């Protein structure tokens, strides 16, 4: 048996354990009875330990070293070895005991977060968050970094990115976004979205959102949609991808939540099947993953052309909205207004929510801010950046699920995704022409096909930066995003 075949066999066994753990985590957020938390924490901690021990074993290191002599570094197998080596190097730096503890804490912390948010009780969640942040600091120190401790955690989600990169990105965005918000508030033609809030039938919302997801290309023969406290996408094969949404009085929550998660889901479903169940399959980074969810949610889903096709279906499903014509609906779903909840935020103010989280995460890792002080600091930053103060912690510091799972370093990738969504869209327009006409005609196959060819089918074969250069001909930047956003919203608000 060649070393490469031996390595692939070992990776397949490890993948099966991660898949079982992933299914348990999905079940926890969608269906698990509340009394099962302790048992689930035990199961997942054991599975995490087993997978980590198997992956960091000497036999894997030996197979990796020997396999390099068998393959061309520029081939698919060479790309697989590069990806596995990166994952292996990171995994071997983290003690198995810490992996096991974190996995157990994730389950317990998630259940505590759900209860704390429901009861507006940050104090009950704080002890678990303190331990999760301590584990994250230990992980960061173990991984190592050159300039700032945040670099270590960010690199796990966006290879090569640093805290300095994020600061530079926000420095580029801050002034033009603040100016655009000010112009809209001071001189913009008013928009009205009150009609979108009401008592909407959940079954009809589910049917309508699944219609949208299916129409743009999410394959329900290889995926499904369920309900969660915080929408997410997960999966353990290109043929088994799960998305979730949630149903709130604002009907746009379910609609755009589904489109967002379907964007993630289609990325996963359209990874090459020949790479399925290997580390080469799936999204290459969270920034590029978020570019797809934001592209389908905002550039497609909040476009006039998209609703030229689907507004009649909306009227049929929800007769209370039948009086809203296309222009009224389009302006309502694109209303710009500083708001409390990140996932419900409009395109223009969204990045301000991310700036708050990035600054807080840096301070937490540095140790300059204590967990117990987060509600006060959160509220201060929301007042500073968005001009509003959360009335309670449920709509403030407790609104996101990420910290309960130790996903520190994740948030900046949302803003990266915003920039890249417009950069990819503009590259697509150069190749395909009038994308609005495709959407108005309900023809999403050309759009999905381009994304599949250029991005989805590449899996993790290239680094994130190399893939962006390959697809767009330039590094990630804010120019396309700012130009597209400014043109869109100055048009909506008659500026």
N, C-alpha and C positions, 0 to 999 in steps of 0.2 A: 504493500500500500504506500502511495506517495505521501509526502508530508502534507501536501495541499489537501488531498482527500481526507487524511486523518484530521486535519484542522477543521474542514467543513463538517465532518461528522460530529466533532465535539461542539462546534457552534450550533448545530441543529439541536442537540440535546439541551444546551443552555437556552436556546431560543424557546424551546417547549416550556421550560420552567418560567421564563419571563412571560410567556403567553398565558400560562395558568394564573400567574400573579396579576397580570393585566386584567384578565376576566374577573377576578375577585375584586379588584379595585373598581372596575366599571359597575359591578353588581352592588358594591357598597354605596355608590353614589346614586344608584337608580332604584334598587329593589330591596336591599338588605334590611331586615327588621332591626329596629334600634337596639334590641337586646343582644344582638350578635356581635357587637363591636369588639369585645374582648377576645372572642374566639378568632375573629377575622384578623385581629392584630397579631395573634400568635401564629396563625397560618402564614401570613404574609412575611413576617419576620424570619420564619424558618426557610421559606422559599427564597427570600432575598439572600440569606446566608448561603444556601446551597448553590445558587447561581453564581454568587461572587466567588466562592471557593473554587468552583469548577472553572470559571473563566480565568482566574489568576493563578491557576495551577502551573507547576513547572512544565508539565506536558504541553500546555498551550504555548508557553514561551519557546519551547524546543521546536514545536511544529511550525511556529511563525518564522523562526530563524531559518529552518531548513527549507521551508516553502519558498523563500525569497530566491533561492538558487534555481527553482523550477519554473519561474514565470517571468514574463516580460513586464517590467514595472509600468509600462504604458498600456497594458492590456486590462481587461475587466478584472482578471484575477489579481493583477498588480494593484488595481484600485481597491479591491477587497482587502488585500494585505495591508495597505496604507490605513484604511479605516479601522481595521481590527487592531493594528498596532497602536493607533491613537487611543482607541477605547481601552486597550489593555494597559497602556502606560498610565492612563488616568485611574483605572480601577485598582492597579497594584499599589497606588499611593494611599488609598483609603483603607484603613484597617477593617477587617471583616466584622469585628464586634461593633464598630460604629455604623456600618451598613445595616446590620441586624437591628440595632437600637433605633436607627432612624426609620426603618420600615415599620417597626412596631408603633413608634410615636406618630407616624403619618396617619395611621388609622385612628388612633385615640384622639389625635389633635383635630382631625376632620370632624369627628363626631362632636367634639367640644365646640368647634367653630360653628357648626350648624345650630347647636343649642344656644350658643352665645349670641349669634346674630338674631335668632328668633326672639330671644329674651332681652336683647339690648344690654348684654352683660359682659363687657370686655374683661372685667376682673376675673371671671371664671375661666377665661381662655388664656389669660396672660402667662400663667406658670408654664403651660405647654409651649407657648410661643417663645418664652425665654429659653427653654431647653432646645427648641428647634434652632434658634439663632445661634446658640452656643455650638451645636453640632455643625451648623453651616460654617462658622468661623474655623472650627477644627478641620473641616474638609478643605476650606480655602488654604489654610496654612500647609496642609499635607500636599495639596496640588502644587502650591508654589506660585509666585507671581513676581514681576519685575518692579512695578511702580506702586500699585494700589491693590489692596486685598480684594477689591471688587473685581479686578481683572480675572482672578481665578474662577469665580463663580460664573461670570459672564461668558467666558471661553467655553464652558460646558454646553452652552446653548447656541453660541455664535462663534465658531472657530476663528481665532485671531483677533476678535474685538476686545477693546479695552475701555475702562472707565473714561479715559481721555477722549476716545472716539465718541462716546455717548455725549460727553459734555460739549464737544465740538458740534455734534449734530444738533443738540438743543440750542446752542448759541446761534446757529444758522437759522433755526426755526422760530425762536422766541419773538424777535422783533416783528417780522412780517405777519405772524399769526396774531399777535396782540393788536397790531394795527388793523388787520382785517376784521377782527371781532369788534374793535372800537368803531370802525366805519359802519359796520352792519347795525350796531346798536344806536349810533347817532344819526345815520342818514338812510338806513335801509328801509325799503318798503315792508311793512309788517307782514309776518306770516302767522298762520293760526293752525294749531294742531289739536285743539280741544276735542274735536270730533273723534280723534283716535283713541280716546280714553273712555272706557265703558265696561259693561259686563259681557264679555265676549265668550261665546260657547267654546269650551276647550276642545271638544271633538271636532268642531268645524275648523278651529285653528290648526289642529293637528293635520287634518285632511288637506287644508289649503297650503300649509307650509311644506308638506310632503309633495304636493303637486309642483310647487316651485323647485324644490330640490331635485325632483325627478326630471323636470323640464330642462334644467341647466346641465344635467349629466350625472348626478349622483345615482349610482346603481343600487336599487333596493333589493335586488336578488343577491347582492354581496354586502349589504349593509342594512341598517335599521336606525330609526330615530326613537328616542325615549325622552323622559323628563328628568331633569336634575336641578338641584338648588342653584348650581352655577353651570351654565352650558359648557360643554367640552366635547372633544372628539378623541377617540381612542381606537385601537385595533391591534390585531396580532397576526394579520395576513392581508394580502391584497384582496382576498376573497372574504374577509370578515372585518368590516370597519363599522364602528358605532358612532353615531352623532347624537347629541342631546340638545334640547331647547327648554325654555320655561315659559309659562303663561302668566302674564301680568295684566292689569287693567289697561295698560297701553298696548294696543294690538301690534305695534311695530316691534315690540320686544321679541315676540315669537318669530315674526317674519324675518327680521334681520339677524336674529340669533341663529335661525336655521340656515340662512344663506351663508353666514360666516362659517359655521361648523361644516356645512356641505363643501365649502372651499377647501378646508383641511381634508375632509373625507375624500374628495376627488383626487387630491394630490396622492394620498395613500393608495387608493384603488387603482390608480394608473401608473404605479411603479411597475417595472418589468416583472412579469410573473416568474421569469427564470431566476430572478434574484430573491424571490419570496422566501421568507424565513431565514434570510441571511442579513448581516449588518449592512449590506450594500443597498438594501431596499428602503423605501420611505423617504421622507423629507431630509434634505441635507443640513438644514439649520432652522431654528425657530424664526429667524428674520425672514427667510424665504418662505417658510410655511405661513407666516402671518401675512406675507404679501399676497398669498393666494386667498386666504379668508377675507382679507380686506378688499381685494379686487372684486370678488364675487358679491360681497356684502354691499360695498359702497359704489365702486365704479359701475358695476353692472346693476346691482339691486336697487340703488337709489337714483338710477338714471331715468330720464323722461321716456327714452325708447323702450326700456324694460316694461314700464307700466302701460305704455301704449298697447303692449301685448296682453298684460295680465290684469289690468284694471277691470275689464268686464268679468273676469273670474272672481275678483275680489267683491265686486258688487253682487254677484250671484250668491256668494257664500255669506256675505254680511250686508243684507239689504239696508241696514242703518247707514251705510256709507255710500249708498247709491247716488246721493245728491252731490257727491264730490266729483267734479270733473277732473280731467287729467292734470291740468295746470295747478288746481287747488291741492290735489293730492301730492303732486311732485314737490310743491313748495312746502307743504306740511311735513313731509318725511325728511326734508332737508333743512328744517328749522335750526338756526344757530342760536343757542341759548346756554349760558353756563349752567351746568347741572351737577348733581351730587354723584351720580352713579356712572362709573367709567364705561361699562358695557352698553349703557344707553346713550352715551355721549355722541354729539354730532361730530362730523369730520373735522371741523375747524378747531374746536376746543379739545378734541380727544388727546392730543399730545401733551396738553397742559396737565391732564390727569397722570400721564406717565412720568412727567418731570417730578411731580410730587413724590411718587413712589420710588423713583431712582434716587433722589436726594435722601429720602428716609432710609432706604436700604444701605446706602453708603455709610450713613451715620451709625446705623445699627452695627454694621460689621466693624467699623472703626472703634466702636465702643463709646462714642461721644453722645449717644442717645440711649436711654434705657427703655425697655419695653413698657414699663409701667407709665411712661410719659407719652406714649404714642398717641392716645386720643387728643391730647392738647396740641401736640406738634402737628398732627394731621389737620386739625381744624384751622390752625394758624396758617398752614401752607395753602389750604383750600381758599381761605380768605385772601391770601396774597396773590395766588395765581388765577383764581376764578371769581373772586369777589363774592363768595358765598360761604357760609359756615354750616356744616352739617348739624341738624337739630338733635341728632342722637348718633351713637356709635354704630348702630346697625346700618345706617346709611353713610357712615363715615369709615373709620378705620377697620371695621369688620366686614366691609362689602365684598372683598376678594377672597377667594379660596386659596390662593397661591402660597401664602406664608404658612398656612397650616400644613402644607406638604413640603415645606422647606424649599420652595421654588424661588429662591433669591437669585437675582440676576436675570430673570425671565422677562420682566416688564419692558426693558428698553427694546426688546425685539419686536414689540408691537409697533413702536414708532419706526423702527427700521422697515417693518413690513409696509407701513403707510407710504414711505418714500419709494420702496421698490415696486409697490403695486402700480403706481403711475409710470414708473420707468419701464416696467414690463409692458404695460398697456400701450405706451407710445411706440415701443418696438413692434408690438403686434399690429398696430395701425399701419405702420410702414409696409408690412408684409401683406396684410389682408384688406386694407382699404376701409370702407365705410362700415365700421363695427355697429354703429347705431341702427343701420338698416337690418343687419343680421338680428339684432335684439328685437326690434319692432316686429320682425317677421317670425319671431320665436325660433330662430335658427341659431342654436348655441353650439352645434357640432363644430363649426369652423373655429370658434373661440377656444373650446375645450381641446380640439385637435392641435391647435398651435401650442397651447400650454403643455399638452402631453408630449409633443415632439421636443419642445425646447427645454422644458423643466422637469415635468413629472417622470419622463422616461429615463432621466439621468440619475435618479436615485441619489446616492451619496458618492457617485463616481468622481465628481470634482469637488474641490473645496468651495465654500459659499462664494468667496470673492472671485474665483476662477469662473464659476457658473454665471455670475452676474456679468462679468466681462464678456463671456462667450455669447450670452443672449442679447445684451444691449450695446456692447462695444465700448462701455465705459464703467468706471467704478460706481458703487452706490453713491448717490448724491441727492440733494434736495431740490434741484432745479425743476425737474419734471413735476414733482409733487406740488411745489409752490405755484408754478405756472398753471397747472391744471386746477388746483383748488381755488386759486384766486379768480380765474376766469369763470368757473362754475358758480361760485357764490356771489360774485359781483353781478352776474347775470340774473341769478335768482332774486337778489335784493335790489336790482335796478340801480346799481352804483356806477 
